[in-house]
């Protein structure tokens, strides 16, 4: 889907794509920027000593970008299943029981999809922090954007996990997911701050 078409669909009253899908796009943009920074740096002879690091960053960032596009499809499909389950008949007790079970199963997957995307967002944040080792101050703003996109994507993914948890009855599932989210958030925060500080230092007037 072209970007303009995607944005028009996102802005429409259609149930998908929604916030979870948009979050994956934001993180994919962060991964793409890390790859861009690494490629430009690798192609500059001044940074020849960083070629191996740049190649590794490119490979990982490109892979994460592809994974985020898969995560986008997964999120949209998962929410679609919630909508479908919610539309099941419930006039009789057996129908109501079947619908309730289907809704709970769909909600569990609708929470799992952005949880997986949150892990990828944390990985992109870590990659952006590692890209500081390239030492290219001319691309500081791009790297800063990459890190902040990863941070924003992680927060957005967490919102989409937790909104589903409001309606899920499985307390153990929620507890497991919350532990994972808190780990992603706590490990990512200092990395984002590290990139922000480095970016501000690089952009400051001498």
C-alpha positions as CSV (number, residue, x, y, z in Angstrom):
1,X,0.0,0.0,0.0
2,X,1.4,3.4,-1.0
3,X,2.0,5.8,1.9
4,X,-0.7,8.3,0.8
5,X,-3.3,5.5,0.5
6,X,-2.3,4.1,3.9
7,X,-2.7,7.4,5.6
8,X,-6.1,8.0,3.9
9,X,-7.2,4.6,5.2
10,X,-5.8,5.3,8.6
11,X,-7.7,8.5,8.7
12,X,-11.0,6.9,7.6
13,X,-13.7,5.3,9.8
14,X,-12.5,1.8,8.9
15,X,-11.5,-0.3,12.0
16,X,-8.1,-1.1,10.5
17,X,-5.5,0.1,10.3
18,X,-5.4,1.7,13.7
19,X,-2.9,2.8,16.3
20,X,-1.1,-0.5,16.6
21,X,-0.5,-0.6,12.8
22,X,0.7,3.0,12.8
23,X,3.1,2.2,15.6
24,X,4.8,-0.4,13.5
25,X,5.2,2.0,10.7
26,X,6.9,4.5,13.0
27,X,9.3,1.9,14.3
28,X,10.0,0.8,10.7
29,X,10.9,4.4,9.9
30,X,13.4,4.3,12.8
31,X,15.0,1.1,11.5
32,X,15.2,2.6,8.0
33,X,17.0,5.6,9.3
34,X,19.6,3.5,11.2
35,X,20.3,1.7,8.0
36,X,20.6,5.0,6.1
37,X,23.0,6.4,8.6
38,X,25.1,3.2,8.5
39,X,25.1,3.1,4.7
40,X,26.2,6.7,4.2
41,X,28.9,6.3,6.9
42,X,30.1,3.1,5.3
43,X,30.5,4.7,1.9
44,X,32.6,7.6,3.3
45,X,36.3,6.7,3.2
46,X,36.8,8.8,6.3
47,X,35.0,6.1,8.3
48,X,36.7,3.1,6.7
49,X,37.5,1.7,10.1
50,X,33.8,1.5,10.8
51,X,32.9,-0.6,7.8
52,X,32.3,-3.9,9.7
53,X,30.1,-2.1,12.3
54,X,28.2,-0.3,9.5
55,X,27.6,-3.6,7.6
56,X,26.3,-5.3,10.7
57,X,24.0,-2.3,11.5
58,X,22.7,-2.3,8.0
59,X,21.9,-6.0,8.0
60,X,20.1,-5.8,11.4
61,X,18.2,-2.6,10.6
62,X,17.0,-3.9,7.2
63,X,15.8,-7.1,8.8
64,X,14.0,-5.2,11.6
65,X,12.3,-2.9,9.0
66,X,11.0,-6.0,7.2
67,X,9.9,-7.5,10.5
68,X,8.0,-4.4,11.4
69,X,6.1,-4.6,8.1
70,X,5.1,-8.1,9.0
71,X,4.1,-6.9,12.5
72,X,1.9,-4.3,10.8
73,X,0.0,-7.0,8.9
74,X,-0.2,-9.1,12.1
75,X,-1.7,-6.2,14.1
76,X,-4.3,-5.4,11.5
77,X,-5.3,-9.0,11.1
78,X,-5.5,-9.5,14.9
79,X,-7.8,-6.6,15.4
80,X,-9.9,-7.8,12.5
81,X,-10.4,-11.0,14.3
82,X,-11.6,-9.1,17.4
83,X,-14.2,-7.3,15.2
84,X,-15.3,-10.6,13.7
85,X,-15.6,-12.3,17.0
86,X,-17.6,-9.4,18.5
87,X,-20.1,-9.8,15.6
88,X,-20.9,-13.4,16.4
89,X,-24.5,-14.1,17.4
90,X,-25.3,-14.3,21.1
91,X,-29.1,-14.8,21.3
92,X,-28.9,-18.1,23.0
93,X,-26.7,-19.2,25.9
94,X,-24.5,-21.6,23.8
95,X,-24.1,-18.8,21.2
96,X,-23.2,-16.4,23.9
97,X,-20.6,-18.7,25.4
98,X,-19.1,-19.4,22.0
99,X,-18.9,-15.7,21.3
100,X,-17.3,-14.9,24.6
101,X,-14.6,-17.5,24.1
102,X,-13.9,-16.3,20.6
103,X,-13.7,-12.7,21.8
104,X,-11.2,-13.6,24.6
105,X,-9.1,-15.6,22.2
106,X,-9.1,-12.7,19.7
107,X,-8.3,-10.2,22.4
108,X,-5.3,-12.3,23.5
109,X,-3.9,-12.2,20.0
110,X,-4.7,-8.6,19.6
111,X,-2.6,-7.9,22.7
112,X,0.2,-10.3,21.6
113,X,0.7,-8.7,18.2
114,X,1.7,-5.2,19.6
115,X,3.7,-6.9,22.4
116,X,5.8,-8.6,19.7
117,X,6.1,-5.2,18.0
118,X,7.2,-3.6,21.2
119,X,10.1,-6.0,21.5
120,X,11.1,-5.1,18.0
121,X,10.8,-1.4,18.9
122,X,13.2,-2.0,21.8
123,X,15.6,-3.7,19.4
124,X,15.6,-0.7,17.0
125,X,16.3,1.6,19.9
126,X,19.2,-0.5,20.9
127,X,20.4,-0.5,17.3
128,X,20.2,3.3,17.2
129,X,22.3,3.6,20.4
130,X,24.8,1.2,18.9
131,X,25.0,3.3,15.8
132,X,26.5,6.1,17.9
133,X,29.7,4.1,17.6
134,X,29.9,5.0,13.9
135,X,30.9,8.5,15.1
136,X,29.4,10.4,12.2
137,X,28.3,13.8,13.6
138,X,26.8,14.9,10.2
139,X,24.0,12.3,10.6
140,X,23.3,13.0,14.3
141,X,19.8,14.4,13.6
142,X,18.9,11.3,11.6
143,X,20.1,9.0,14.3
144,X,18.2,11.1,16.9
145,X,15.1,10.7,14.8
146,X,15.6,7.0,14.6
147,X,15.9,6.7,18.3
148,X,12.8,8.8,19.0
149,X,10.8,7.0,16.4
150,X,11.7,3.7,18.2
151,X,10.7,5.3,21.6
152,X,7.4,6.6,20.3
153,X,6.7,3.3,18.6
154,X,7.4,1.4,21.8
155,X,5.0,3.7,23.8
156,X,2.3,3.3,21.1
157,X,2.7,-0.5,21.1
158,X,2.4,-0.6,24.9
159,X,-0.8,1.5,24.7
160,X,-2.2,-1.1,22.3
161,X,-1.2,-4.0,24.4
162,X,-2.8,-2.5,27.5
163,X,-6.0,-1.4,26.0
164,X,-6.7,-5.1,25.1
165,X,-5.7,-6.1,28.6
166,X,-8.6,-4.1,29.9
167,X,-11.0,-6.7,28.5
168,X,-9.0,-9.9,28.9
169,X,-9.9,-12.2,31.8
170,X,-6.7,-14.2,31.9
171,X,-4.8,-12.5,34.8
172,X,-1.7,-14.7,34.2
173,X,-1.5,-13.7,30.6
174,X,-1.7,-10.0,31.6
175,X,1.0,-10.3,34.3
176,X,3.4,-12.0,31.8
177,X,2.8,-9.3,29.2
178,X,3.2,-6.5,31.7
179,X,6.5,-7.9,32.9
180,X,7.7,-7.9,29.3
181,X,6.5,-4.4,28.6
182,X,8.2,-3.1,31.7
183,X,11.4,-4.7,30.8
184,X,11.3,-3.2,27.3
185,X,10.5,0.2,28.7
186,X,13.1,0.1,31.4
187,X,15.9,-1.1,29.1
188,X,15.0,1.3,26.3
189,X,14.7,4.5,28.3
190,X,18.4,4.9,29.0
191,X,19.4,4.1,25.4
192,X,17.0,6.7,24.0
193,X,18.4,9.2,26.5
194,X,22.0,8.3,25.4
195,X,21.1,9.0,21.8
196,X,19.3,12.2,22.6
197,X,22.3,13.6,24.6
198,X,24.7,12.6,21.9
199,X,22.5,14.2,19.3
200,X,22.1,17.5,21.2
201,X,25.9,17.6,21.7
202,X,26.5,17.1,18.0
203,X,24.0,19.7,17.1
204,X,25.2,22.3,19.5
205,X,27.1,25.3,18.1
206,X,30.8,25.2,18.8
